[in-house]
Amino acid sequence: MPNPLGINGTAPKNPPSDDVLKEALLKYTRQGQSREDQLTSLRKDFGLSALRKEKIRLNIPTVRTQKLTVDELTQAVINEVEKDTTMSCGPDFIKDQLRLKMLASSALRMGSVGFSIYGYKDKYTDFVLLLKVYPDVRTSGAGGHIFLDFVEETGYIPIQLTTDKGSEEVGWAYAFMSVLREIYALAPVIQAELDDFVQWWNNHRVRHQHEKIMPSGHVPSHAMDYPELFGGLDCRIKIPPEAIADLREQLETEEGPKSDFQAWPGLTEEFNLCASEVYVAIGEPGIKLANTWDVFVQMAMEFMTPPINKPVLATITHLKSDCCPILEAGVITPEILYMWRRACQKYLKNCKERTADDLVSFVADEMREPILEKWYMASQTRIDALKLDAYISELGTLVLEKGWEGKMRRKVLGAKMTLGQKFADWAYDIQNVNAILSQAAPTFAVANPELKNILDAGLTATLQADLDTEPVLSTELNAWISEVKGRDDRLKFETGRMQELIDAQPARSSPKGKLSLAERLSSPKPSLASRLTAPPAKDTNLKCPPLTDAEKVLLDLHDGCRRCRKFYIGHRTLNCDGDFPDAATYRTLTQADAVAQAVARGKTLWVKREPAAVRTPKNILDADYEESDSDRDGWELDI
């Protein structure tokens, strides 16, 4: 007799993938389950019973079958022994890898900034559900956000939650320098140790107690996954993510955002950037609990070291165009050298007494940097005989750093316009940098067509979108820059005008009052039956319907505004100071409305006539309007 439900008397199987099965078997091993417990878990999770076969096939290690070398085993023991600075722990402690003693050192408290460790632990199974380090666990807002973090991470809430009346706050050393917040180095290390401890605790075997009513001699994660094996029930209540988001929104409204309670004091964006630079400066050492203090001391020493004074850049003094310019003392950059060249050329052009042959003898004598004065005095006769180009070239070789050409070229190639920056300022700056390269290092300069493409690629997204909609026709660089500048100016004007209108617009509706968190929790939602039988709610905040395509054409044809939706009003949407029509009394716009408003305002009604082959009589508002004989093009009709 055929068996439609199975094969050879057995139901069809749906075995898991190797990745899923391997992860499950590794979890059983981490939990230290016995062979019987592993078989039970395998049957419950996947309906399989060939434990030994699957473990061999997937190469699942056990405590006794790990293929570790002697060196690896020795190093693992050394790593644990190094953490025991007092050498007070025996082999059992090392074997169990208990890290509680390390966390106990955090009981020291020196200063106003501490580390508060907050956790949730299931009493029946001993399973640690959450263990986190927080900057604040005392205020009601902080406690609310921590609880929602717990619900968010686990997806459940317990039937019963037991807490103490206060909150312990565990502090770490707050050292001699208040500006260097220890949070920068210690908070991630503490959290990493807490994560390791949770992983170990949930997979270690609890000591057996004969008189204990709840489970003992078990692995917490095993009891949490399979409570029925220990005579228990899964009492967790599944909470959907949207409910958590709703509660957090209400909590943020009443108490403040989560970031206000979980931000470490003093750890600002500016300090974080500065500390990151110091961390890179000391070589980015790996941070572990054993070396955290050493890293902290290194960073503190860097902060305490007086900053090296930044070099003072040279300046150019040129009070009158026909007077010799002066190069003041300071560091000379390619930009300053270019400005010095320009000042010398300007002096040559405006001073009738100077010639190209004697120019260098005058300008070189006005260099105030000591090393340049020595250079000039050592070879004055030779330098005085140089032309300006040769003088500038030799001066650049003397004062500019090696490889400056490549740095300036990369500055041009990677140019990006920042948000809010004027296009003209940005484009001319890049052009000037490229001009310096053209004169001092022509092989590194970028040709105008390539420079145009670089500028085009570096535009802001808004300006690029405008150019994509209406491409610039100019191909020559300066003409292209001029046209794009006009587009950028127009966009900035429109943005500013729109912002003015938004700022001037009064608030359209007052914020809706929200129930408190307690009221929302105590007010049950209506049942499905009541919602189905209840009459539809009235919309007290009606919105004006959007314009149809026909209405848009009608408004545009009759000098109308798409905001207040009036004809011949004398303004457009961007400069409209009015509001949308009342939704309760609004009706679709027609040609009759345009005629009526044109008559009321004494305007000329504009009507588009059809070609003669398809022309139909115009009947506007069923009134007798006759077209003028001179209106042969069909565009104007006087009323």
SULLINSUL-V940605 format. One line per field, one symbol per residue. ss: DSSP state (~ for helix, > for strand, _ for the rest). psi: psi as a letter, one per 40 degrees, with the letter a starting at -180 (. if undefined). A space follows every 50 residues. Layout:
# SULLINSUL-V940605
ss->???
psi->???
This chain:
# SULLINSUL-V940605
ss->_____>>__>>______~~~~~~~~~~~~~____~~~~~~~~~~~~____ ~~~~~~~____________~~~~~~~~~~~~~~_______~~~~~~___~ ~~~~~~~__>____>>>>>>>______>>>>>>>_____~~~~~~~~~~~ ~~~~_>>____________>__>_________~~~~~~~~~~~~~~~~~~ ~~__>_____________>~~~~~~_~~~~______>>__~~~~~~~~~~ ~~~~~__~~~~_______~~~~~~~~~~~~~__________~~~~~~~~~ ~~~~________>__>>________>>___>__~~~~~~~~~~~~~~~~~ ________~~~~~~~~>__~~~~~~~~~_~~~~~___~~~~~~~~~~~~_ ___~~~~~~~~~~_________~~~~~~~~~~~~~~~~~~_~~~___~~~ ~~~~~~~___~~~~~~~~~_______~~~~~~~~~~~~~~~~~~~~~~~~ ~~~~____________~~~~~~_____~~~~~~_______________~~ ~~~~~~~_______________~~~_______________~~~~~~~~~~ ~___>>_____~~~_____________________>>__
psi->higeeahfeiiiigiiidddddddddddddefiidddddddddddefieg dddddddefhiideehgiiddddddddddddddgdefehadddddefhed ddddeeeihgaehihhhhihhhddeehhdhhihidhediddddddddddd ddddeiiidhhhiieahihhiihhaehddhhedddddddddddddddddd deeihihhhdehdiiifihddddddgddeefiiheihhhidddddddddd dddddiidddefhhhegidddddddddddddeefihhiddeddddddddd dddehhihhiihiiihhgdideihihhiiihhidddddddddddddddde hdeiiddeddddddeehehdddddddddfdddddeiiddddddddddddi iheddddddddddfhhhiheihddddddddddddddddddgdeeihiddd dddddddeiidddddddddgihdhdidddddddddddddddddddddddd dddehihdiihhhiiidddddehiiiidddddeiihihhegiihiiiidd dddddddffihecefiifeeiaddfheaiiihddeiihiidddddddddd efihhhhhiiiddehiihghffighhiidefdefdhhh.
